Amino acid sequence: MRFEMRNSECGMAGAQADGASRIRHSAFRVPHPAAFTLVEIIIALTIVAVLAAATVPMLKGFRDERLAREPVAKLVQLAREARMRAMTEKRPYQVAFHGKGFTASRYFNPYLQLAELEEFVTTAENPPPETDTLDKTDLDNGGGLTKTTELPLAPPAPKYDEHWNEKYEMPQDMKYSIQYWYDTEPTFLEADLVRLWVFQPSGICTPLKIHIERDSSTFDVEFGALTADIVKESVDLR
């Protein structure tokens, strides 16, 4: 009886040793990576191709919209610059619309003609040299006078850039029209026709609607009177 018990104990000990050996071998076994089947690779390539085909037209659409929006973005930039200068310098500024595009500058003629505007731009690009003569002495600010008292003279008047201007030339395939709040219908800018968008020293301007047509797009933009920002916009990309 004792002999049988010992045999069973030996059998159990052997089984435990064999199990421990198997556990040790399984612990040190390196797992083999699962390989992709041919069907899985084909499915993955198909998904990538579909996503690429859907992304290319989207990117092209973004690029076309950016190019089509360029005149509107430039007009917003010039309007903000003209308004800021008008409020800073306390004198009116303008954006002049014409068949070739639009130009921002100081306001100098309510009946501005295209030839006069082009002459102003040409002069601004090649300004005449400044000369210090007696005729240009600013007597109101103490210029040319001999100081006879200890009282300070009046500070000199600020000097502004009289020739500042920025322009945007329309592409060949573009035509556009503007409409003031009091107009019954829009006016297309053609030939030598010039229309002014004036910014007052208070920052207020006339509400304006602009319609821009190109071969690839159409824009309708409405600008507000207080900040010259876009208050309404509609886009049609063809």
Stockholm file with secondary structure:
# STOCKHOLM 1.0

chainA/1-238         MRFEMRNSECGMAGAQADGASRIRHSAFRVPHPAAFTLVEIIIALTIVAVLAAATVPMLKGFRDERLAREPVAKLVQLAREARMRAMTEKRPYQVAFHGKGFTASRYFNPYLQLAELEEFVTTAENPPPETDTLDKTDLDNGGGLTKTTELPLAPPAPKYDEHWNEKYEMPQDMKYSIQYWYDTEPTFLEADLVRLWVFQPSGICTPLKIHIERDSSTFDVEFGALTADIVKESVDLR
#=GR chainA/1-238 SS CHHHHHHHHHHHHHHHHHHHHHHHHHHTCCCCCCCCCHHHHHHHHHHHHHHHHHHHHHHHHHHHHHHHHHHHHHHHHHHHHHHHHHHHHTSCEEEEEETTEEEEEECCCTTCCHHHHHHHHHHHHSCCCCCCCGGGCCGGGTTTCCCCSSSCCCCCCCCCCTTCEEEEECCTTCEEEEEETTCSSCEECCTTCEEEEEECTTSCBCCEEEEEECSSEEEEEEECSSSCCEEEEEEEEC
#=GC SS_cons         CHHHHHHHHHHHHHHHHHHHHHHHHHHTCCCCCCCCCHHHHHHHHHHHHHHHHHHHHHHHHHHHHHHHHHHHHHHHHHHHHHHHHHHHHTSCEEEEEETTEEEEEECCCTTCCHHHHHHHHHHHHSCCCCCCCGGGCCGGGTTTCCCCSSSCCCCCCCCCCTTCEEEEECCTTCEEEEEETTCSSCEECCTTCEEEEEECTTSCBCCEEEEEECSSEEEEEEECSSSCCEEEEEEEEC
//
